[in-house]
């Protein structure tokens, strides 16, 4: 099993657990708030906000929660001012790690992220220290559906996607940043169900990890993702069995 497939499956299972814990709602509300504050609360006129709202709906978030988050962002209701931060560092075995945060307290965020890196044999780096190892891609996750894999493959390629990965229970579509929204809209328009769609940092090359090092890297990523300030974690680890 490839490291990509193994980690994709792990993240999907963890996302289901997070949804039950309410963590997914917290992260989605932050994204809605930041998106609306940056470019306005009109969903149809703000592509980033439209994506955040669609992801929230896919996670079964009530519209009242979505509307409240938008109103807090636009000043109609009192709300928290979040800032976006990206931390870079190395985990065990030299694995490169990117951590995207949305926080109302920069000092708290950097202290917690640095603590976790140090605890699991890693180190927080300077800006730009590992970002060059990744490229920005659009990633769209879809559950297995009534259409065959061949039909879905044809649809996503005609829409302009770069690749389609087939996992045990779901499909993962990769696109360029430029084609991300057109591909996503095409999949919606043809009636396909999307679990989640987002812009992510994908490693250009991977670092093989196994045994104890693999467990440490996974634990570091899991604990970073559990932080209230952390939105996403990306690593170039290839988890070998």
C-alpha angles and dihedrals in degrees: 000000000000122000090241093055094044094050093042089055093046092050092049092052091046090050089057090052092046090052090058090049092051093242092120091057091052093053093044092050090052091051092048091048096049093043093051093045092051100046108010137272099271103111097201092049096047114064094189092051091046090054092048092049092048090051090048091052090048088055089052095247111167115250089236089065091048094048091047092052091051092048091050089052094049094046098252087116130026111263148159121275109230126193126202119236134174122204124194130200150131126267129196116319090019095290110168114232132191120194121195115199139184110196146157091210118049094185092055092048098050092044093053094044092048091048092054093047091051093044093057099043098268137109136223112241138203123275109283095019095119106003091093088065091065138061129207114250138168112242122194120187119202130177119237106279143186093275117084123250089251092054093049091045090054093048096050094045093049088050090057104262121153100216147354121215118196116212129180097272106009149027126243118204121198123201140169116262090251094052097039099096096039090051092046092050091048092053090050093046093054090052101255118150116239120199096188140345126192147144109258140178109248120194116246090208131011135228115224115232129177142166117003093356090055091053092049093050092048091048092050092051093045094050092046090052090050091059111107091226096051120092101174141002124201127187136175093224121138104202105212122195 
